[in-house]
């Protein structure tokens, strides 16, 4: 436990023990996917939302549910469909015949951890209702605005290969997500472990009547507060902060500041719109947390580079030329990082 009387070494050791305990608990249900697990923990510490993208069957929903279990926070799952209404998300006013008044029936968004499953299946009205919840941590029902629980996290999933009955997420909503995590296929060794785990989980389920092995709440609100304090204590040099701003600014083709001809001709033809200052803030926060994960008390340029992909990949709008040449946001961001001088 981190207290004011702890030495610096003891504090770093305590943080490492907390993070290891979280990974150990999640490993009881999730095999591999270290990038996803670290991203989920990073968002919790940074108080940000996450967009998970991957084909069906890669444990996206299970990962979010497991994350809620190790925090001990309230959890709600919302299955997004084309016929979903904003009231199904936020709640509505109900007429009470006995009293002759309206009462508020709160929707599933009033929970600490929200799983927005297949978020790109919801129409624009539902997306706009979610925008207020994600950014302002509040919802409006009738003429009254209600605060959401603190902490409040939205973890949304979407399937990249299915497009029928889906809606493209607006850039304004994408920008509200702190990170976009790509969930990849497991290796052969990991898939063998998944088979064995599934068999043991099924045996446990038949014996106890419960679906999954229970997880210990090792990341409660008090512990989460300690991790945030530790992240805030990570030193950020002014040159590193300037590097973060330079990386984000370099993603903007229409920026007023002159850029090198090679950068404009070699990269900007692939970018239609760059990232906003919200990306700089996200990269600043995530770089410090990444340094914390690495057991360091200062941020290095490598922390910025490692955090740049999940922070920027959903904030950069590619041009038709990039799509024609088969370039994805990660490839463009990786090339962008080679142009920005490292301090």
C-alpha positions as CSV (number, residue, x, y, z in Angstrom):
1,X,0.0,0.0,0.0
2,X,1.3,3.4,-0.9
3,X,1.4,6.0,1.9
4,X,3.0,9.4,2.2
5,X,5.7,7.9,4.4
6,X,6.7,5.4,1.8
7,X,10.1,5.8,0.1
8,X,10.3,6.2,-3.6
9,X,11.5,2.6,-4.0
10,X,8.8,1.2,-1.8
11,X,6.2,3.2,-3.8
12,X,7.4,1.8,-7.1
13,X,7.5,-1.7,-5.7
14,X,3.9,-1.3,-4.4
15,X,2.7,-0.1,-7.8
16,X,4.4,-3.1,-9.5
17,X,2.8,-5.5,-7.1
18,X,-0.7,-4.0,-7.7
19,X,-0.3,-4.2,-11.5
20,X,1.0,-7.8,-11.3
21,X,-1.9,-8.8,-9.1
22,X,-4.3,-7.3,-11.7
23,X,-2.6,-9.2,-14.6
24,X,-2.6,-12.4,-12.5
25,X,-6.4,-12.2,-11.8
26,X,-7.2,-11.4,-15.5
27,X,-5.0,-14.4,-16.6
28,X,-7.5,-16.7,-14.9
29,X,-9.9,-16.0,-17.7
30,X,-7.8,-14.3,-20.5
31,X,-5.0,-16.0,-22.3
32,X,-2.3,-13.7,-23.7
33,X,-3.6,-10.4,-25.1
34,X,-1.0,-8.5,-23.0
35,X,-1.5,-5.3,-25.2
36,X,-5.2,-5.4,-24.5
37,X,-4.8,-6.0,-20.8
38,X,-2.3,-3.2,-20.4
39,X,-4.5,-0.9,-22.4
40,X,-7.5,-1.6,-20.2
41,X,-5.5,-0.9,-17.1
42,X,-4.0,2.2,-18.6
43,X,-7.5,3.6,-19.4
44,X,-8.7,2.9,-15.8
45,X,-5.8,4.8,-14.4
46,X,-6.2,7.7,-16.9
47,X,-10.0,7.8,-16.4
48,X,-10.6,7.4,-20.1
49,X,-12.8,5.3,-22.4
50,X,-11.7,2.5,-24.7
51,X,-12.7,1.3,-28.1
52,X,-12.0,-2.4,-28.7
53,X,-11.9,-3.7,-32.2
54,X,-11.5,-7.3,-33.3
55,X,-13.3,-10.1,-35.0
56,X,-15.8,-12.2,-33.0
57,X,-14.5,-14.8,-30.5
58,X,-11.4,-12.9,-29.3
59,X,-12.7,-12.4,-25.7
60,X,-13.5,-8.7,-26.0
61,X,-16.7,-9.0,-24.0
62,X,-15.1,-11.4,-21.5
63,X,-12.1,-9.0,-21.0
64,X,-14.4,-6.1,-20.1
65,X,-16.5,-8.2,-17.7
66,X,-13.4,-9.5,-16.1
67,X,-12.0,-6.0,-15.7
68,X,-15.2,-5.0,-13.9
69,X,-14.8,-8.0,-11.6
70,X,-11.3,-7.2,-10.5
71,X,-12.4,-3.6,-9.7
72,X,-15.5,-4.5,-7.7
73,X,-17.3,-1.7,-9.5
74,X,-20.9,-2.0,-10.8
75,X,-21.2,-3.3,-14.4
76,X,-23.8,-3.1,-17.1
77,X,-23.8,-4.5,-20.6
78,X,-25.7,-2.7,-23.4
79,X,-26.2,-4.7,-26.6
80,X,-26.3,-2.0,-29.3
81,X,-28.8,-2.7,-32.1
82,X,-30.3,-0.6,-35.0
83,X,-33.6,-0.3,-33.2
84,X,-32.1,0.9,-29.9
85,X,-33.5,4.2,-28.6
86,X,-31.7,6.9,-26.5
87,X,-34.1,6.2,-23.6
88,X,-33.0,2.5,-23.6
89,X,-29.5,3.8,-22.8
90,X,-30.1,6.8,-20.4
91,X,-33.5,6.1,-19.0
92,X,-36.8,7.8,-19.2
93,X,-39.7,9.4,-17.3
94,X,-42.5,7.1,-16.3
95,X,-46.0,8.2,-15.4
96,X,-47.1,7.0,-12.0
97,X,-50.9,6.6,-12.1
98,X,-51.2,6.4,-8.3
99,X,-49.4,9.7,-7.5
100,X,-50.2,11.5,-10.7
101,X,-46.6,12.4,-11.2
102,X,-43.6,11.4,-13.4
103,X,-40.8,9.4,-11.9
104,X,-37.3,8.8,-13.3
105,X,-36.4,5.3,-14.4
106,X,-32.6,5.3,-14.8
107,X,-31.1,3.4,-17.7
108,X,-28.2,1.0,-17.7
109,X,-25.7,3.8,-18.3
110,X,-25.9,4.5,-14.6
111,X,-23.1,2.1,-13.7
112,X,-19.4,2.5,-13.1
113,X,-18.3,0.2,-16.0
114,X,-20.4,0.2,-19.2
115,X,-19.8,-2.4,-22.0
116,X,-21.2,-0.9,-25.2
117,X,-21.2,-4.1,-27.2
118,X,-21.1,-3.6,-31.0
119,X,-21.4,0.1,-30.6
120,X,-21.4,0.7,-34.4
121,X,-24.8,-0.9,-34.7
122,X,-26.6,2.0,-33.0
123,X,-28.1,4.9,-35.0
124,X,-27.1,8.5,-34.6
125,X,-29.6,9.4,-31.9
126,X,-28.2,6.8,-29.6
127,X,-24.6,7.8,-30.4
128,X,-25.4,11.5,-29.5
129,X,-26.9,10.4,-26.2
130,X,-23.7,8.5,-25.4
131,X,-21.6,11.5,-26.3
132,X,-22.9,13.5,-23.3
133,X,-22.3,10.6,-20.9
134,X,-18.7,10.0,-22.1
135,X,-17.6,13.6,-22.1
136,X,-19.6,15.3,-19.4
137,X,-20.2,12.2,-17.1
138,X,-23.9,13.1,-17.0
139,X,-27.1,12.4,-18.8
140,X,-30.3,14.5,-19.3
141,X,-33.7,12.9,-18.7
142,X,-36.6,15.3,-19.4
143,X,-35.5,18.7,-18.1
144,X,-33.1,17.4,-15.4
145,X,-29.4,16.5,-15.7
146,X,-28.2,13.6,-13.5
147,X,-24.5,12.9,-12.7
148,X,-23.1,9.5,-13.5
149,X,-21.3,7.3,-11.0
150,X,-17.7,8.1,-10.3
151,X,-15.6,6.5,-11.7
152,X,-17.3,6.0,-15.0
153,X,-15.8,4.1,-17.9
154,X,-17.3,3.2,-21.3
155,X,-15.6,0.2,-23.0
156,X,-17.0,-0.3,-26.5
157,X,-16.5,-3.1,-28.9
158,X,-16.9,-3.3,-32.7
159,X,-16.5,-5.9,-35.4
160,X,-14.3,-4.7,-38.2
161,X,-15.4,-7.3,-40.8
162,X,-19.2,-7.0,-40.6
163,X,-20.7,-3.9,-42.2
164,X,-24.4,-4.8,-42.8
165,X,-26.6,-3.1,-40.3
166,X,-23.8,-0.9,-38.9
167,X,-23.2,2.8,-38.7
168,X,-19.9,4.6,-39.0
169,X,-18.9,6.1,-35.7
170,X,-18.7,9.9,-36.0
171,X,-15.3,11.5,-35.5
172,X,-16.6,13.5,-32.6
173,X,-17.4,10.3,-30.7
174,X,-14.2,8.5,-31.7
175,X,-12.2,11.4,-30.3
176,X,-13.9,10.8,-26.9
177,X,-12.2,7.4,-26.6
178,X,-8.8,7.6,-24.9
179,X,-7.5,4.5,-26.7
180,X,-8.4,2.3,-29.6
181,X,-7.1,-1.3,-29.0
182,X,-6.8,-3.8,-31.8
183,X,-7.5,-7.3,-30.5
184,X,-5.4,-9.8,-32.5
185,X,-5.5,-13.6,-33.0
186,X,-3.7,-15.6,-30.4
187,X,-0.6,-17.6,-31.2
188,X,-0.9,-21.4,-31.6
189,X,0.5,-21.9,-28.1
190,X,-2.0,-19.5,-26.6
191,X,-4.9,-21.2,-28.4
192,X,-3.9,-24.5,-27.0
193,X,-4.0,-23.0,-23.5
194,X,-7.4,-21.5,-24.4
195,X,-8.7,-25.0,-25.2
196,X,-7.4,-26.4,-21.9
197,X,-8.8,-23.5,-19.9
198,X,-12.2,-23.8,-21.6
199,X,-12.3,-27.5,-20.5
200,X,-11.5,-26.7,-16.9
201,X,-13.9,-23.7,-16.8
202,X,-16.7,-26.0,-18.1
203,X,-15.9,-28.6,-15.4
204,X,-15.9,-25.8,-12.7
205,X,-19.2,-24.5,-14.1
206,X,-21.0,-27.8,-13.9
207,X,-19.8,-28.3,-10.4
208,X,-20.7,-24.8,-9.0
209,X,-23.4,-23.7,-11.4
210,X,-21.4,-20.5,-12.2
211,X,-20.0,-19.7,-15.6
212,X,-16.5,-18.4,-14.8
213,X,-13.9,-18.7,-12.2
214,X,-14.4,-15.8,-9.7
215,X,-11.9,-13.0,-9.6
216,X,-10.6,-11.2,-6.6
217,X,-11.3,-7.4,-6.5
218,X,-7.7,-6.3,-6.4
219,X,-8.2,-2.9,-8.0
220,X,-10.8,-1.2,-5.8
221,X,-11.4,2.5,-5.8
222,X,-8.8,3.2,-3.1
223,X,-6.1,1.2,-5.0
224,X,-7.1,2.9,-8.2
225,X,-6.6,6.3,-6.5
226,X,-3.1,5.3,-5.4
227,X,-2.2,4.3,-9.0
228,X,-3.4,7.6,-10.3
229,X,-1.3,9.4,-7.7
230,X,1.7,7.4,-8.7
231,X,1.1,8.2,-12.4
232,X,0.9,11.9,-11.5
233,X,4.2,11.7,-9.8
234,X,6.0,10.4,-12.9
235,X,8.4,13.1,-14.1
236,X,7.8,14.6,-17.6
237,X,10.6,16.7,-19.0
238,X,9.7,19.8,-20.9
239,X,11.4,18.4,-24.0
240,X,9.3,15.3,-23.8
241,X,6.2,17.4,-23.5
242,X,7.2,19.4,-26.6
243,X,7.9,16.1,-28.4
244,X,4.3,14.9,-27.7
245,X,2.9,18.2,-29.1
246,X,5.2,17.9,-32.1
247,X,4.0,14.3,-32.8
248,X,0.4,15.3,-32.7
249,X,0.9,18.5,-34.7
250,X,2.8,16.6,-37.4
251,X,-0.4,14.6,-38.0
252,X,-2.2,17.8,-39.3
253,X,-1.8,18.4,-43.0
254,X,-3.5,21.8,-42.8
255,X,-1.4,23.1,-39.9
256,X,-0.2,26.6,-40.3
257,X,3.4,25.9,-39.3
258,X,5.6,25.1,-42.3
259,X,6.8,21.5,-42.5
260,X,9.6,19.8,-44.4
261,X,8.8,19.1,-48.1
262,X,9.6,15.5,-47.6
263,X,7.1,15.1,-44.8
264,X,4.3,16.9,-46.9
265,X,5.0,15.0,-50.1
266,X,5.8,11.6,-48.5
267,X,3.1,11.4,-45.8
268,X,0.4,14.2,-45.9
269,X,-1.1,12.8,-49.1
270,X,-2.3,9.9,-46.9
271,X,-3.9,12.0,-44.2
272,X,-7.1,13.9,-44.7
273,X,-7.5,15.2,-41.1
274,X,-5.1,15.1,-38.2
275,X,-5.5,14.7,-34.4
276,X,-6.9,17.4,-32.1
277,X,-5.4,18.8,-28.9
278,X,-7.4,16.1,-27.1
279,X,-4.9,13.7,-28.6
280,X,-2.0,15.6,-27.1
281,X,-3.7,15.4,-23.6
282,X,-4.3,11.7,-24.0
283,X,-0.7,11.0,-25.2
284,X,0.6,13.1,-22.3
285,X,-1.4,11.0,-19.8
286,X,-0.8,7.6,-21.3
287,X,3.0,8.2,-21.7
288,X,3.3,8.8,-18.0
289,X,1.3,5.6,-17.2
290,X,3.4,3.6,-19.6
291,X,6.5,4.7,-17.8
292,X,4.8,3.7,-14.6
293,X,4.1,0.2,-16.0
294,X,7.8,0.0,-17.0
295,X,8.9,0.7,-13.4
296,X,10.4,4.1,-14.2
297,X,9.8,7.5,-12.5
298,X,10.3,9.5,-15.7
299,X,8.9,9.5,-19.2
300,X,11.2,8.5,-22.1
301,X,10.6,9.1,-25.9
302,X,10.0,5.3,-26.2
303,X,7.0,5.7,-23.9
304,X,5.6,8.3,-26.2
305,X,6.1,6.1,-29.3
306,X,4.5,3.1,-27.6
307,X,1.4,5.1,-26.6
308,X,1.1,6.9,-29.9
309,X,-0.5,4.0,-31.8
310,X,-3.5,3.4,-29.5
311,X,-3.9,7.1,-28.9
312,X,-3.8,8.3,-32.5
313,X,-5.1,5.4,-34.7
314,X,-8.7,6.4,-34.3
315,X,-8.1,10.1,-34.4
316,X,-6.4,10.4,-37.8
317,X,-8.7,10.3,-40.9
318,X,-6.9,8.7,-43.8
319,X,-7.3,9.9,-47.4
320,X,-8.6,7.8,-50.3
321,X,-5.0,7.5,-51.5
322,X,-4.0,5.7,-48.3
323,X,-7.0,3.3,-48.6
324,X,-6.1,2.7,-52.3
325,X,-2.5,1.8,-51.4
326,X,-3.7,-0.5,-48.5
327,X,-2.3,1.7,-45.7
328,X,-3.9,1.5,-42.3
329,X,-3.6,4.2,-39.5
330,X,-0.8,2.3,-37.7
331,X,1.4,2.3,-40.8
332,X,0.9,6.0,-41.3
333,X,1.5,6.8,-37.7
334,X,4.7,4.7,-37.7
335,X,6.0,6.6,-40.7
336,X,5.0,9.9,-39.0
337,X,7.1,9.1,-36.0
338,X,10.2,8.7,-38.1
339,X,9.9,12.3,-39.3
340,X,9.6,13.9,-35.9
341,X,13.0,14.6,-34.2
342,X,13.4,12.7,-31.0
343,X,14.8,14.8,-28.0
